[in-house]
Amino acid sequence: MGLDIVNPPPSLLFVPTTIVFEASTTWVVPPGTSKIYAQHWGGGGGGGGASVGNFCLPGRAGAPGGAGEYTASTLATIIGESLTITVGAKGLAGPPETDGTDGGQSSIKRGATILSSANGGIHGGSCQNPVPGAGGTGGIGTETIQGGPSGGASPKGGAGGNPPIAQGGGGAAGLDGAIGRVVIMFWQPP
């Protein structure tokens, strides 16, 4: 892997800590922490809405959204500095006959500078253009894995909507994508 923080000093000298962020926040680097190992998952794209007979042929489904990208990096930090943690929003499901929305970017910033990030998955198309969403790609990290297409892993994009059983029934929206995530690991002296 080539990430030196993955092999921490002996456990008698340092204490490992892992923090999982599932909501955006500001994080202050604690004493004794000169670097962190950061993992990011972009939000999944929302699935497209299915036909209700207005603009699409009856029975036509929407397409699923793509999965968020995964990235990981070792980042140098300054004790006491505030880092902005952004957790990628889930892509929202498309209402009937409407595209879903893209998943959001997960990132760590120092001021306005993005230190590391993972991009969200692309939305699924509605029944009007049912193209599955691509996985997120293009983030910043020493390790990057593109999100899987069409509801793949890392977090999953939303499934496309299925058409209603009978005309005149309820609308057939797609499904929301999964929310992103940021995980930070670091070692401190006891």
NORTA-V82976 format. One record per residue. N is the residue number from 1. RES is the residue in one small letter. OMEGA is omega in degrees with one decimal (* if undefined). Layout:
n=N res=RES omega=OMEGA
n=N res=RES omega=OMEGA
//
This chain:
n=1 res=m omega=179.0
n=2 res=g omega=-179.4
n=3 res=l omega=-173.0
n=4 res=d omega=-178.3
n=5 res=i omega=177.7
n=6 res=v omega=177.8
n=7 res=n omega=-175.2
n=8 res=p omega=175.4
n=9 res=p omega=-179.9
n=10 res=p omega=-173.9
n=11 res=s omega=177.7
n=12 res=l omega=-176.9
n=13 res=l omega=-175.2
n=14 res=f omega=-179.4
n=15 res=v omega=179.5
n=16 res=p omega=176.8
n=17 res=t omega=175.1
n=18 res=t omega=176.8
n=19 res=i omega=177.8
n=20 res=v omega=178.8
n=21 res=f omega=176.3
n=22 res=e omega=174.9
n=23 res=a omega=-179.7
n=24 res=s omega=-176.8
n=25 res=t omega=170.1
n=26 res=t omega=-178.3
n=27 res=w omega=179.0
n=28 res=v omega=-179.1
n=29 res=v omega=-175.6
n=30 res=p omega=178.3
n=31 res=p omega=176.8
n=32 res=g omega=-176.6
n=33 res=t omega=-178.7
n=34 res=s omega=175.3
n=35 res=k omega=-180.0
n=36 res=i omega=171.6
n=37 res=y omega=-174.4
n=38 res=a omega=174.6
n=39 res=q omega=-178.9
n=40 res=h omega=170.7
n=41 res=w omega=176.3
n=42 res=g omega=178.1
n=43 res=g omega=178.0
n=44 res=g omega=177.8
n=45 res=g omega=179.3
n=46 res=g omega=178.9
n=47 res=g omega=179.2
n=48 res=g omega=-178.6
n=49 res=g omega=-178.5
n=50 res=a omega=-178.2
n=51 res=s omega=167.5
n=52 res=v omega=174.3
n=53 res=g omega=179.4
n=54 res=n omega=-176.0
n=55 res=f omega=-177.9
n=56 res=c omega=173.9
n=57 res=l omega=178.5
n=58 res=p omega=176.5
n=59 res=g omega=-177.5
n=60 res=r omega=-176.8
n=61 res=a omega=170.0
n=62 res=g omega=-177.7
n=63 res=a omega=179.1
n=64 res=p omega=175.0
n=65 res=g omega=178.6
n=66 res=g omega=-179.7
n=67 res=a omega=176.5
n=68 res=g omega=178.6
n=69 res=e omega=172.8
n=70 res=y omega=172.5
n=71 res=t omega=175.7
n=72 res=a omega=-178.9
n=73 res=s omega=166.5
n=74 res=t omega=-174.9
n=75 res=l omega=172.7
n=76 res=a omega=-178.7
n=77 res=t omega=177.1
n=78 res=i omega=-178.8
n=79 res=i omega=178.3
n=80 res=g omega=179.0
n=81 res=e omega=176.7
n=82 res=s omega=175.9
n=83 res=l omega=178.3
n=84 res=t omega=178.4
n=85 res=i omega=176.4
n=86 res=t omega=177.6
n=87 res=v omega=-176.8
n=88 res=g omega=178.0
n=89 res=a omega=174.3
n=90 res=k omega=171.4
n=91 res=g omega=-177.4
n=92 res=l omega=178.7
n=93 res=a omega=174.3
n=94 res=g omega=172.4
n=95 res=p omega=179.8
n=96 res=p omega=175.3
n=97 res=e omega=179.7
n=98 res=t omega=176.9
n=99 res=d omega=169.7
n=100 res=g omega=175.7
n=101 res=t omega=179.7
n=102 res=d omega=172.0
n=103 res=g omega=-176.7
n=104 res=g omega=178.7
n=105 res=q omega=170.3
n=106 res=s omega=-175.9
n=107 res=s omega=168.7
n=108 res=i omega=-178.6
n=109 res=k omega=168.1
n=110 res=r omega=-173.2
n=111 res=g omega=178.8
n=112 res=a omega=-176.3
n=113 res=t omega=176.6
n=114 res=i omega=178.9
n=115 res=l omega=179.2
n=116 res=s omega=-176.3
n=117 res=s omega=172.2
n=118 res=a omega=-176.7
n=119 res=n omega=-179.0
n=120 res=g omega=176.3
n=121 res=g omega=-179.2
n=122 res=i omega=-177.6
n=123 res=h omega=171.7
n=124 res=g omega=179.8
n=125 res=g omega=178.2
n=126 res=s omega=178.0
n=127 res=c omega=178.7
n=128 res=q omega=179.5
n=129 res=n omega=-170.2
n=130 res=p omega=178.3
n=131 res=v omega=178.2
n=132 res=p omega=178.6
n=133 res=g omega=175.9
n=134 res=a omega=175.9
n=135 res=g omega=178.5
n=136 res=g omega=179.5
n=137 res=t omega=174.4
n=138 res=g omega=179.2
n=139 res=g omega=-177.9
n=140 res=i omega=178.6
n=141 res=g omega=176.7
n=142 res=t omega=172.0
n=143 res=e omega=177.0
n=144 res=t omega=176.4
n=145 res=i omega=179.1
n=146 res=q omega=176.3
n=147 res=g omega=178.8
n=148 res=g omega=178.0
n=149 res=p omega=167.6
n=150 res=s omega=175.0
n=151 res=g omega=179.7
n=152 res=g omega=-176.8
n=153 res=a omega=162.1
n=154 res=s omega=-24.6
n=155 res=p omega=-173.8
n=156 res=k omega=168.9
n=157 res=g omega=-179.8
n=158 res=g omega=175.6
n=159 res=a omega=175.0
n=160 res=g omega=179.8
n=161 res=g omega=173.2
n=162 res=n omega=-179.4
n=163 res=p omega=177.9
n=164 res=p omega=-178.3
n=165 res=i omega=-179.9
n=166 res=a omega=177.0
n=167 res=q omega=-178.0
n=168 res=g omega=176.5
n=169 res=g omega=179.5
n=170 res=g omega=178.3
n=171 res=g omega=-177.6
n=172 res=a omega=179.1
n=173 res=a omega=171.7
n=174 res=g omega=178.0
n=175 res=l omega=175.7
n=176 res=d omega=170.5
n=177 res=g omega=177.4
n=178 res=a omega=176.9
n=179 res=i omega=177.6
n=180 res=g omega=-178.7
n=181 res=r omega=171.7
n=182 res=v omega=177.5
n=183 res=v omega=178.1
n=184 res=i omega=173.6
n=185 res=m omega=176.4
n=186 res=f omega=-178.8
n=187 res=w omega=-179.5
n=188 res=q omega=171.5
n=189 res=p omega=-178.7
n=190 res=p omega=*
//
